[in-house]
Amino acid sequence: MPEKIRETSLSQTMNNPTTMKKMKTRAPPTLRRATISDVSLPSLTRCASPWVAFTAAADPWVAAELTELRAQGGLVCVLDGRDLHGPAAVFRTFARELSFPDYFGHNWDALVDCLRDGHGHGHGHGQPYVAVLIEHADGLLGMDFLGVFISVLCQASWHANLRLDADGIPCEDEPPYALHFVLLLDRIPPAAFAKGVARGMDVGIDLTA
């Protein structure tokens, strides 16, 4: 099975990374995500982490999950990673492909808000499950904004999937919906992204084979 990087909130520390099967960082205290002990592959039709996955474009898991998602009435949004060559390009591409409103602020906070609120996609359009695929994502490896980009995707997905207020109480007027991001790689192994992704705030990493 292809190796993947999957964002998680596992709380164990990297005391001895050479002997651990998974690479982890501390669980994000500000987001208070539940600790995940199940290391199976993520499901795109469940409101559960991991929120972001890196995997090979040819991974059969991708096709199987997308088939299930579409069968259950979900929405698949596809972006070209080659267009994401800088923050401004990220904001422009997401706004165009996901039909963000005109008042989108073209900054990281605004990106979180539009993604989590389902503008142009998601529960605002009656979609119970949303998967955002970023094809040809290899070029993101050398980008200095990679960490913050993945952190933003994690934050948006966390809010969409869990819908908790500042006290950790479910928001009754905002039902959750499954939102996940999958970065598809053509050549570069997922493990190569670990260092850059780990720079993102409140991002935990799980390396699985």
C-alpha positions as CSV (number, residue, x, y, z in Angstrom):
1,M,0.0,0.0,0.0
2,P,1.4,3.5,-0.9
3,E,2.9,5.5,1.9
4,K,0.9,8.5,3.0
5,I,1.1,11.5,5.3
6,R,-2.1,11.9,7.1
7,E,-2.9,14.9,9.4
8,T,-3.9,13.7,12.8
9,S,-4.0,15.1,16.3
10,L,-2.1,12.3,18.1
11,S,-0.6,13.6,21.2
12,Q,2.5,11.5,21.7
13,T,5.9,13.2,21.2
14,M,8.8,12.2,19.0
15,N,11.1,11.0,21.8
16,N,12.6,8.3,19.7
17,P,11.6,8.8,16.0
18,T,13.9,6.1,14.8
19,T,11.9,3.4,16.6
20,M,8.4,4.7,16.1
21,K,6.2,3.6,13.3
22,K,4.5,7.0,13.1
23,M,5.8,10.5,13.3
24,K,3.8,12.8,15.5
25,T,3.8,16.2,17.0
26,R,1.9,17.4,20.1
27,A,-1.9,17.6,19.8
28,P,-3.0,21.1,19.0
29,P,-4.2,22.7,22.2
30,T,-6.0,25.6,20.6
31,L,-8.2,23.4,18.4
32,R,-8.7,20.7,21.0
33,R,-9.1,17.9,18.5
34,A,-9.9,14.5,19.9
35,T,-6.9,12.2,20.1
36,I,-7.0,9.7,17.2
37,S,-5.7,6.2,17.9
38,D,-7.2,4.4,14.8
39,V,-4.4,4.5,12.2
40,S,-6.6,3.1,9.4
41,L,-7.0,5.2,6.2
42,P,-9.2,8.2,6.4
43,S,-12.8,8.1,5.2
44,L,-14.1,10.9,3.1
45,T,-17.6,10.3,4.1
46,R,-17.1,10.5,7.9
47,C,-16.8,13.7,10.0
48,A,-13.5,12.4,11.5
49,S,-9.8,13.1,11.1
50,P,-7.4,12.9,9.5
51,W,-8.5,16.1,7.7
52,V,-5.7,16.2,5.1
53,A,-4.0,13.3,3.3
54,F,-1.0,13.2,1.0
55,T,-0.8,10.1,-1.3
56,A,0.2,8.9,-4.7
57,A,-2.2,9.9,-7.5
58,A,-2.4,6.2,-8.5
59,D,-3.4,5.0,-5.0
60,P,-6.5,2.8,-5.4
61,W,-7.8,4.2,-2.1
62,V,-8.5,7.5,-3.8
63,A,-10.8,6.0,-6.5
64,A,-12.6,3.8,-4.0
65,E,-13.3,6.7,-1.6
66,L,-14.5,9.0,-4.3
67,T,-16.8,6.4,-5.7
68,E,-18.4,6.0,-2.2
69,L,-18.6,9.7,-1.7
70,R,-20.4,10.3,-5.0
71,A,-22.7,7.4,-4.3
72,Q,-23.8,9.1,-1.1
73,G,-24.4,12.4,-2.8
74,G,-21.1,14.1,-2.0
75,L,-19.2,16.7,-3.9
76,V,-15.7,16.4,-5.3
77,C,-13.8,19.6,-6.1
78,V,-10.6,19.3,-8.2
79,L,-7.8,21.9,-8.1
80,D,-4.5,21.8,-10.0
81,G,-1.5,22.0,-7.6
82,R,0.6,23.6,-10.4
83,D,-1.5,26.7,-10.0
84,L,-0.7,27.1,-6.3
85,H,2.8,28.7,-6.7
86,G,2.3,31.4,-4.0
87,P,-0.2,32.6,-1.4
88,A,-1.9,35.0,-3.9
89,A,-2.3,32.1,-6.4
90,V,-3.7,29.9,-3.7
91,F,-6.4,32.4,-2.8
92,R,-7.2,33.1,-6.4
93,T,-7.4,29.4,-7.4
94,F,-9.6,28.4,-4.4
95,A,-11.9,31.4,-5.0
96,R,-12.3,30.6,-8.7
97,E,-12.7,26.8,-8.4
98,L,-14.8,26.7,-5.3
99,S,-16.9,29.8,-6.2
100,F,-16.2,31.9,-3.2
101,P,-18.3,35.0,-2.7
102,D,-17.1,38.4,-4.0
103,Y,-16.3,39.6,-0.5
104,F,-13.6,36.9,0.0
105,G,-10.6,38.7,1.6
106,H,-7.8,36.8,-0.2
107,N,-5.9,36.0,3.0
108,W,-5.4,32.9,5.1
109,D,-8.1,33.7,7.7
110,A,-10.6,34.4,4.9
111,L,-9.7,31.1,3.3
112,V,-10.5,29.3,6.5
113,D,-13.8,31.1,6.8
114,C,-15.0,30.3,3.3
115,L,-13.9,26.7,3.4
116,R,-15.4,25.9,6.8
117,D,-18.7,27.7,6.0
118,G,-19.2,25.9,2.7
119,H,-19.3,28.9,0.5
120,G,-19.6,27.6,-3.1
121,H,-19.6,24.0,-1.8
122,G,-20.6,21.9,1.2
123,H,-23.6,22.1,3.4
124,G,-24.5,25.5,2.0
125,H,-25.5,23.7,-1.1
126,G,-26.9,20.7,0.6
127,Q,-23.8,18.6,0.2
128,P,-23.2,16.2,3.2
129,Y,-19.7,15.3,2.1
130,V,-17.0,17.4,0.3
131,A,-13.6,16.3,-0.9
132,V,-11.2,18.8,-2.3
133,L,-8.5,17.1,-4.4
134,I,-5.3,18.9,-5.3
135,E,-3.8,17.1,-8.3
136,H,-0.1,17.5,-9.3
137,A,0.7,18.7,-5.8
138,D,4.4,17.8,-6.0
139,G,5.5,21.4,-6.6
140,L,4.2,22.4,-3.2
141,L,7.2,20.7,-1.6
142,G,9.6,23.6,-2.1
143,M,7.1,26.3,-1.2
144,D,7.8,28.3,2.0
145,F,4.1,28.6,2.7
146,L,3.4,24.9,2.8
147,G,3.2,24.7,6.6
148,V,0.7,27.5,6.9
149,F,-1.3,26.2,3.9
150,I,-1.8,22.8,5.4
151,S,-2.5,24.3,8.8
152,V,-5.3,26.4,7.2
153,L,-6.8,23.4,5.5
154,C,-6.7,21.5,8.8
155,Q,-8.4,24.4,10.6
156,A,-11.2,24.7,8.0
157,S,-11.8,20.9,8.0
158,W,-11.8,20.7,11.8
159,H,-14.5,23.4,12.0
160,A,-16.6,21.9,9.3
161,N,-16.5,18.4,10.6
162,L,-16.9,19.1,14.3
163,R,-18.8,22.4,14.6
164,L,-17.7,23.2,18.1
165,D,-17.8,26.6,19.8
166,A,-15.0,28.1,21.9
167,D,-16.1,25.9,24.8
168,G,-16.1,22.7,22.8
169,I,-19.9,22.5,22.7
170,P,-21.6,21.6,19.4
171,C,-23.2,24.4,17.5
172,E,-26.8,23.5,17.1
173,D,-27.5,26.0,14.4
174,E,-24.5,24.9,12.3
175,P,-24.7,21.2,11.4
176,P,-21.3,19.5,10.7
177,Y,-20.4,18.2,7.3
178,A,-17.5,16.0,6.1
179,L,-14.8,18.2,4.5
180,H,-11.4,16.6,3.6
181,F,-8.5,17.5,1.5
182,V,-6.4,15.1,-0.5
183,L,-3.1,16.1,-2.1
184,L,-2.2,13.8,-5.0
185,L,1.5,13.3,-5.9
186,D,2.8,12.2,-9.2
187,R,6.5,11.5,-8.4
188,I,7.5,12.6,-4.9
189,P,6.9,10.3,-2.0
190,P,4.6,11.7,0.7
191,A,7.2,11.4,3.4
192,A,9.2,14.1,1.7
193,F,6.6,16.6,2.8
194,A,6.8,15.8,6.5
195,K,9.3,18.5,7.4
196,G,7.5,21.3,5.6
197,V,4.1,20.3,6.8
198,A,5.3,20.1,10.4
199,R,6.1,23.9,10.3
200,G,2.4,24.6,10.3
201,M,0.7,25.7,13.5
202,D,-1.4,23.0,15.2
203,V,-0.6,20.3,12.7
204,G,0.0,16.7,13.8
205,I,1.6,14.2,11.4
206,D,1.1,10.5,11.0
207,L,3.4,8.6,8.6
208,T,1.9,5.3,7.6
209,A,2.9,2.6,5.1
